[in-house]
Amino acid sequence: MGNITTTTKQLDELIKESSSIFIVCHSSPDVDAMGSMLGLRHILLTQYKTKDVRVFAESMSSALSFLPGISSV
């Protein structure tokens, strides 16, 4: 396993080569799972403005509707 710099560079290259990025989690996601996915989506859209970044979740509770960006799921 490489060091963190090598891994980060490899991930950056993968993202740059991709036109779409799909973020998924387990079914019936809790607030931690949804918050993590939405946070990652926000970072990716900020850093890679031309990428199509989508978040998918099954059986999402309406109790999570307060999360910023939840309408993108």
Secondary structure by P-SEA (a helix, b strand, c coil): cccaaaaaaaaaaaaaaccbbbbbbcccccaaaaaaaaaaaaaaaaaccccbbbbbbcccccccccccccccc
